[in-house]
Amino acid sequence: MTSSSAAADSLAVSERRALADLLDELGPDAPTCCAGWTTAHLAAHLVVRDRRPDAMPGYVLEMLPGLARLGGWAHRVEDATRSRSSYRDLVDLVRSGAPRWSPLTWPGLDRFNVPEFAIHHEDVRRAQASWSPRELPAAAQDELWTPATLYARRGAGRRGVVLRRTDRPGVETRIGAGGRTVEGEPLELLLWASGRRDVARVSVG
């Protein structure tokens, strides 16, 4: 594995472990920011993502306009995984990470774990009444900037968007027509771009 992959893994691994700790602390019935999902649903989703490559096409297709229905197989696998596994076992599998044969451990593809676990960690944190923003290191915010811009490209629409970092003056990216400007730290911009607009601490103008 290259040094750049190792650097990406460090944030992905720390977010995974922190999320597993929080899932363990809250138990299976706590709310999340994913509509209709408890912590048990989210744990099963992460286990399936790590260990069932046959479900991966569904996750990709459901993110595309008009193709959400094609994610049905992946969600049926999640339901089966949740029903036949104890919550403790699910959290242990989340914590242990993807097996070596999983494409998500391959150099180059492991970078997809960074936004996945950062977003879902916040999905659990921000659904709890006592949540407060985290102060991430500058290096972590830098690493989340690229995923934030990629997610924003997917959902920018015809108006386009300008993403502007508030933690690094002068750093921004224009997508399409740039018809609106969204300002915030990269983690907050990532949450906004991934659809968590009710909990993302950004300024939209």
Residue frames as qw, qx, qy, qz and C-alpha x, y, z in Angstrom:
[[0.000, 0.888, 0.460, 0.000, 0.00, 0.00, 0.00],
 [0.395, 0.536, -0.032, 0.745, 1.25, 3.43, -0.85],
 [0.244, -0.155, -0.477, 0.830, 1.92, 6.10, 1.74],
 [0.300, -0.105, -0.124, -0.940, -1.00, 8.15, 0.39],
 [0.646, -0.283, -0.610, -0.363, -3.33, 5.20, 0.88],
 [0.518, -0.232, -0.663, 0.488, -2.05, 4.73, 4.40],
 [0.008, -0.022, -0.231, 0.973, -2.79, 8.39, 5.12],
 [0.517, -0.195, -0.351, -0.756, -6.33, 7.96, 3.78],
 [0.656, -0.245, -0.713, -0.003, -6.75, 4.83, 5.87],
 [0.276, -0.039, -0.590, 0.758, -5.80, 6.64, 9.05],
 [0.340, -0.011, 0.129, -0.931, -8.87, 8.86, 8.90],
 [0.689, -0.082, -0.514, -0.505, -11.14, 6.09, 7.63],
 [0.592, -0.103, -0.759, 0.252, -9.99, 3.77, 10.41],
 [0.091, -0.042, -0.524, 0.846, -10.34, 6.37, 13.14],
 [0.492, -0.034, -0.067, -0.867, -13.84, 7.29, 11.98],
 [0.699, -0.081, -0.662, -0.258, -14.79, 3.60, 11.75],
 [0.454, -0.097, -0.748, 0.475, -13.58, 2.93, 15.28],
 [0.117, 0.028, 0.345, -0.931, -15.26, 6.00, 16.71],
 [0.612, -0.059, -0.306, -0.727, -18.52, 5.05, 15.00],
 [0.663, -0.103, -0.742, -0.009, -18.29, 1.47, 16.33],
 [0.229, -0.061, -0.644, 0.727, -17.72, 2.82, 19.84],
 [0.336, 0.020, 0.122, -0.934, -20.77, 5.06, 19.52],
 [0.680, -0.067, -0.540, -0.492, -22.95, 2.26, 18.13],
 [0.537, -0.088, -0.783, 0.302, -21.85, 0.09, 21.05],
 [0.047, -0.052, -0.487, 0.871, -22.67, 2.85, 23.53],
 [0.430, 0.040, -0.025, -0.902, -26.12, 3.67, 22.14],
 [0.488, 0.142, 0.830, -0.229, -27.47, 0.20, 21.46],
 [0.278, 0.197, 0.805, 0.487, -29.61, -1.01, 18.54],
 [0.087, 0.730, 0.675, 0.059, -32.63, 1.27, 18.81],
 [0.185, -0.612, -0.063, 0.766, -31.11, 4.76, 18.77],
 [0.521, 0.806, 0.241, -0.146, -32.13, 7.15, 15.98],
 [0.537, -0.134, 0.371, 0.746, -29.90, 8.18, 13.10],
 [0.200, 0.568, -0.079, -0.794, -30.09, 10.92, 10.48],
 [0.123, 0.061, -0.836, -0.531, -30.87, 8.27, 7.83],
 [0.603, -0.068, 0.019, -0.794, -34.65, 8.31, 7.43],
 [0.909, -0.065, -0.181, -0.368, -36.22, 5.18, 8.87],
 [0.743, 0.231, -0.558, 0.289, -32.94, 3.75, 10.14],
 [0.659, -0.743, 0.104, -0.050, -31.98, 2.97, 13.70],
 [0.155, -0.732, 0.660, 0.069, -28.43, 2.24, 14.77],
 [0.699, -0.040, 0.713, 0.018, -29.12, -1.45, 14.05],
 [0.691, 0.680, 0.246, -0.015, -30.07, -0.64, 10.44],
 [0.215, 0.912, -0.350, -0.024, -26.91, 1.42, 10.01],
 [0.449, -0.517, 0.728, 0.040, -24.68, -1.26, 11.50],
 [0.765, 0.236, 0.599, 0.034, -26.17, -3.87, 9.14],
 [0.528, 0.848, 0.015, -0.048, -25.64, -1.52, 6.18],
 [0.010, -0.836, 0.548, 0.039, -21.96, -1.13, 7.01],
 [0.613, -0.245, 0.750, 0.027, -21.46, -4.88, 7.45],
 [0.744, 0.503, 0.440, 0.014, -23.09, -5.58, 4.08],
 [0.342, 0.918, -0.192, -0.056, -21.04, -2.85, 2.42],
 [0.241, -0.695, 0.676, 0.042, -17.84, -4.40, 3.80],
 [0.409, -0.223, 0.885, -0.020, -18.65, -8.04, 3.13],
 [0.598, 0.449, 0.661, -0.058, -21.19, -8.42, 0.32],
 [0.151, -0.284, 0.453, 0.831, -19.77, -7.25, -3.02],
 [0.085, 0.410, 0.817, 0.397, -23.01, -8.34, -4.71],
 [0.078, -0.816, -0.516, 0.249, -24.78, -5.49, -2.90],
 [0.323, -0.434, 0.112, 0.833, -22.37, -2.80, -4.05],
 [0.115, 0.254, 0.572, 0.771, -23.96, -2.16, -7.49],
 [0.204, -0.738, -0.630, -0.133, -27.24, -1.38, -5.73],
 [0.369, -0.700, -0.200, 0.578, -25.58, 1.26, -3.57],
 [0.261, -0.186, 0.373, 0.871, -24.10, 2.88, -6.66],
 [0.004, 0.408, 0.699, 0.587, -27.28, 2.77, -8.73],
 [0.228, -0.759, -0.603, 0.095, -29.54, 4.19, -6.02],
 [0.294, -0.580, -0.055, 0.758, -27.45, 7.36, -5.95],
 [0.143, 0.022, 0.541, 0.828, -28.24, 8.07, -9.59],
 [0.418, 0.203, 0.130, -0.876, -31.34, 10.09, -10.55],
 [0.752, 0.174, -0.216, -0.598, -34.31, 7.85, -11.27],
 [0.673, 0.214, -0.707, -0.017, -32.54, 4.62, -10.30],
 [0.310, -0.450, 0.599, -0.585, -33.10, 4.52, -6.53],
 [0.897, -0.062, 0.102, -0.426, -35.41, 1.50, -6.90],
 [0.809, 0.369, -0.453, 0.067, -32.47, -0.57, -8.14],
 [0.035, 0.510, -0.696, 0.504, -30.96, -0.51, -4.65],
 [0.808, -0.291, -0.006, -0.512, -33.63, -2.96, -3.49],
 [0.893, 0.065, -0.426, 0.127, -31.38, -6.03, -3.50],
 [0.347, 0.363, -0.528, 0.685, -28.81, -4.35, -1.28],
 [0.392, -0.365, 0.318, -0.782, -31.48, -3.39, 1.24],
 [0.917, -0.151, -0.195, -0.312, -32.94, -6.90, 1.26],
 [0.737, 0.184, -0.516, 0.396, -29.47, -8.23, 2.07],
 [0.013, 0.400, -0.443, 0.802, -29.20, -5.66, 4.87],
 [0.700, -0.320, 0.066, -0.635, -32.57, -6.73, 6.31],
 [0.941, -0.028, -0.337, -0.028, -31.53, -10.39, 6.25],
 [0.524, 0.310, -0.519, 0.600, -28.19, -9.59, 7.85],
 [0.234, -0.412, 0.342, -0.811, -29.85, -7.59, 10.61],
 [0.817, -0.251, -0.050, -0.516, -32.45, -10.27, 11.35],
 [0.950, -0.010, -0.303, 0.072, -30.01, -13.16, 11.63],
 [0.559, 0.260, -0.418, 0.668, -27.22, -11.40, 13.55],
 [0.427, -0.721, -0.411, 0.358, -27.09, -10.01, 17.05],
 [0.104, 0.985, -0.006, 0.136, -26.45, -6.29, 17.34],
 [0.541, -0.710, 0.402, 0.205, -23.24, -7.04, 19.25],
 [0.737, 0.046, 0.534, 0.411, -21.97, -9.19, 16.38],
 [0.438, 0.799, 0.289, 0.292, -22.85, -6.49, 13.84],
 [0.139, -0.975, 0.173, -0.021, -20.95, -3.82, 15.78],
 [0.675, -0.463, 0.495, 0.293, -17.97, -6.16, 16.17],
 [0.686, 0.351, 0.485, 0.413, -17.92, -6.68, 12.40],
 [0.203, 0.956, 0.095, 0.191, -18.13, -2.94, 11.78],
 [0.399, -0.854, 0.317, 0.105, -15.21, -2.43, 14.14],
 [0.751, -0.229, 0.524, 0.330, -13.06, -5.17, 12.58],
 [0.154, 0.633, -0.387, -0.653, -13.34, -3.71, 9.09],
 [0.818, 0.431, -0.164, -0.343, -13.64, -5.21, 5.65],
 [0.889, -0.182, 0.370, 0.200, -11.89, -8.55, 5.03],
 [0.324, -0.506, 0.505, 0.619, -8.70, -8.56, 2.98],
 [0.362, 0.243, 0.773, 0.461, -10.47, -9.85, -0.11],
 [0.191, 0.827, 0.474, -0.234, -12.91, -6.92, -0.17],
 [0.483, 0.579, 0.212, 0.622, -12.32, -4.39, -2.96],
 [0.217, -0.939, -0.087, -0.253, -12.75, -1.70, -0.30],
 [0.679, -0.636, 0.219, 0.293, -9.34, -2.64, 1.12],
 [0.760, 0.305, 0.258, 0.513, -7.53, -2.38, -2.21],
 [0.308, -0.400, 0.066, 0.861, -5.17, 0.55, -2.78],
 [0.044, -0.086, -0.449, -0.888, -7.01, 3.33, -4.58],
 [0.434, -0.470, -0.615, -0.461, -10.47, 2.08, -3.58],
 [0.467, -0.398, -0.627, 0.480, -9.93, 2.41, 0.16],
 [0.075, 0.034, -0.081, 0.993, -10.37, 6.18, -0.19],
 [0.421, -0.406, -0.492, -0.644, -14.14, 5.61, -0.49],
 [0.565, -0.436, -0.655, 0.249, -14.15, 4.61, 3.18],
 [0.240, -0.040, -0.277, 0.929, -13.23, 8.13, 4.30],
 [0.346, -0.172, -0.097, -0.917, -16.54, 9.87, 3.41],
 [0.632, -0.282, -0.666, -0.280, -18.58, 6.75, 4.18],
 [0.585, -0.360, -0.612, 0.392, -17.49, 6.58, 7.80],
 [0.124, -0.032, -0.201, 0.971, -17.23, 10.32, 8.38],
 [0.416, -0.234, -0.318, -0.819, -20.81, 10.78, 7.13],
 [0.690, -0.354, -0.596, -0.207, -22.29, 7.83, 9.01],
 [0.440, -0.163, -0.559, 0.684, -20.43, 8.74, 12.19],
 [0.104, 0.007, 0.122, -0.987, -22.17, 12.11, 12.04],
 [0.523, -0.271, -0.562, -0.581, -25.48, 10.43, 11.10],
 [0.628, -0.402, -0.644, 0.172, -25.43, 8.79, 14.52],
 [0.338, -0.149, -0.360, 0.857, -23.89, 11.68, 16.47],
 [0.115, -0.043, -0.072, -0.990, -26.23, 14.37, 15.14],
 [0.518, -0.375, -0.607, -0.472, -29.40, 12.35, 15.67],
 [0.525, -0.398, -0.633, 0.407, -28.80, 12.44, 19.44],
 [0.161, -0.928, -0.314, -0.120, -30.21, 15.31, 21.46],
 [0.504, -0.799, 0.100, 0.314, -26.90, 16.22, 23.10],
 [0.779, 0.260, 0.208, 0.531, -24.71, 16.40, 19.99],
 [0.063, -0.920, 0.103, 0.373, -22.26, 19.21, 19.36],
 [0.666, 0.706, -0.238, 0.027, -19.85, 19.87, 16.47],
 [0.868, -0.272, 0.104, 0.401, -16.45, 18.20, 16.55],
 [0.071, 0.907, -0.343, -0.234, -13.20, 20.05, 16.02],
 [0.951, 0.186, 0.139, 0.204, -11.33, 17.96, 13.47],
 [0.512, -0.474, 0.321, 0.640, -7.62, 18.42, 12.79],
 [0.300, 0.701, -0.234, -0.604, -6.75, 20.52, 9.74],
 [0.004, 0.305, -0.880, -0.363, -5.35, 17.45, 7.98],
 [0.268, 0.337, 0.895, -0.116, -8.66, 15.62, 8.40],
 [0.349, 0.737, 0.267, -0.513, -10.61, 18.59, 7.04],
 [0.150, 0.594, -0.564, -0.554, -8.23, 18.72, 4.07],
 [0.114, -0.062, 0.971, 0.199, -8.90, 15.05, 3.41],
 [0.286, 0.526, 0.756, -0.265, -12.66, 15.58, 3.48],
 [0.187, 0.608, -0.097, -0.766, -12.53, 18.49, 1.04],
 [0.146, 0.225, -0.775, -0.572, -12.20, 16.36, -2.09],
 [0.002, 0.344, 0.939, 0.015, -15.12, 14.04, -1.19],
 [0.142, 0.625, 0.430, -0.636, -17.21, 17.12, -0.41],
 [0.229, 0.510, -0.343, -0.755, -16.63, 18.49, -3.91],
 [0.110, 0.036, -0.922, -0.369, -17.35, 15.10, -5.51],
 [0.057, 0.485, 0.835, -0.254, -20.63, 14.69, -3.65],
 [0.167, 0.632, 0.171, -0.737, -21.58, 18.26, -4.56],
 [0.139, 0.292, -0.642, -0.695, -21.04, 17.56, -8.25],
 [0.035, -0.237, -0.961, -0.137, -23.58, 14.74, -8.07],
 [0.045, -0.675, -0.709, 0.199, -26.27, 16.94, -6.58],
 [0.167, -0.282, 0.025, 0.944, -25.48, 20.41, -7.93],
 [0.383, 0.686, 0.603, -0.141, -28.30, 20.39, -10.48],
 [0.462, 0.685, 0.304, 0.475, -28.74, 23.05, -13.14],
 [0.187, -0.979, -0.014, -0.084, -28.09, 25.92, -10.75],
 [0.647, 0.386, -0.415, 0.511, -24.65, 24.67, -9.86],
 [0.617, -0.775, -0.125, 0.055, -22.91, 25.57, -6.64],
 [0.337, 0.663, -0.477, 0.468, -19.80, 27.20, -5.25],
 [0.810, -0.479, -0.292, 0.167, -18.36, 25.37, -2.25],
 [0.189, 0.764, -0.314, 0.532, -16.26, 27.66, -0.08],
 [0.698, -0.219, -0.551, 0.402, -14.16, 26.61, 2.88],
 [0.280, -0.910, -0.030, -0.304, -14.41, 28.77, 5.97],
 [0.783, -0.553, 0.144, 0.244, -11.37, 27.16, 7.61],
 [0.583, -0.134, 0.377, 0.707, -9.02, 28.06, 4.74],
 [0.246, 0.785, 0.131, -0.553, -9.74, 31.54, 3.30],
 [0.253, 0.634, -0.481, -0.550, -9.68, 31.69, -0.47],
 [0.085, -0.109, 0.970, 0.199, -10.24, 27.96, -1.02],
 [0.625, 0.352, 0.363, -0.595, -13.37, 27.23, -3.04],
 [0.221, -0.004, 0.849, 0.479, -14.57, 25.25, -6.03],
 [0.501, 0.326, 0.002, -0.802, -17.22, 26.17, -8.61],
 [0.324, 0.141, 0.926, 0.133, -19.49, 23.47, -9.97],
 [0.244, 0.636, 0.680, 0.270, -21.56, 24.29, -13.03],
 [0.092, 0.773, 0.240, 0.580, -23.14, 27.73, -13.10],
 [0.373, -0.035, -0.502, 0.780, -22.32, 28.35, -9.46],
 [0.234, -0.606, -0.394, -0.650, -25.79, 29.73, -8.81],
 [0.612, -0.754, -0.054, -0.232, -25.49, 29.52, -5.04],
 [0.314, 0.556, -0.633, 0.438, -22.65, 29.58, -2.56],
 [0.843, -0.482, -0.220, -0.095, -22.35, 27.17, 0.36],
 [0.191, 0.679, -0.534, 0.466, -19.78, 28.01, 3.02],
 [0.819, -0.513, 0.133, -0.219, -18.49, 25.84, 5.83],
 [0.314, -0.557, 0.765, 0.079, -15.77, 23.51, 6.98],
 [0.354, 0.260, -0.795, -0.418, -15.23, 20.47, 4.71],
 [0.012, 0.167, 0.961, -0.221, -17.01, 18.04, 7.05],
 [0.316, 0.503, 0.459, -0.661, -20.05, 20.31, 7.10],
 [0.408, 0.490, -0.384, -0.668, -19.92, 20.78, 3.33],
 [0.177, 0.120, -0.959, -0.186, -19.70, 17.00, 2.89],
 [0.158, 0.347, 0.833, -0.401, -22.78, 16.51, 5.04],
 [0.378, 0.564, 0.114, -0.725, -24.64, 19.20, 3.10],
 [0.353, 0.435, -0.619, -0.551, -23.63, 17.74, -0.26],
 [0.145, 0.011, -0.988, -0.050, -24.65, 14.23, 0.81],
 [0.400, -0.464, -0.603, -0.511, -28.16, 15.37, 1.68],
 [0.473, -0.477, -0.607, 0.424, -27.84, 16.01, 5.43],
 [0.156, 0.518, 0.110, 0.834, -28.90, 19.61, 4.97],
 [0.510, -0.744, -0.236, -0.361, -30.93, 19.85, 8.16],
 [0.775, -0.589, -0.025, 0.229, -27.92, 19.05, 10.35],
 [0.684, 0.239, 0.049, 0.687, -25.02, 20.49, 8.31],
 [0.243, -0.824, -0.164, 0.484, -23.68, 23.73, 9.78],
 [0.450, 0.171, 0.409, 0.775, -23.20, 25.72, 6.60],
 [0.174, 0.621, 0.164, -0.746, -24.20, 29.11, 5.26],
 [0.446, 0.371, 0.704, 0.410, -26.08, 29.07, 1.95],
 [0.094, 0.700, 0.113, -0.699, -26.36, 32.21, -0.14]]
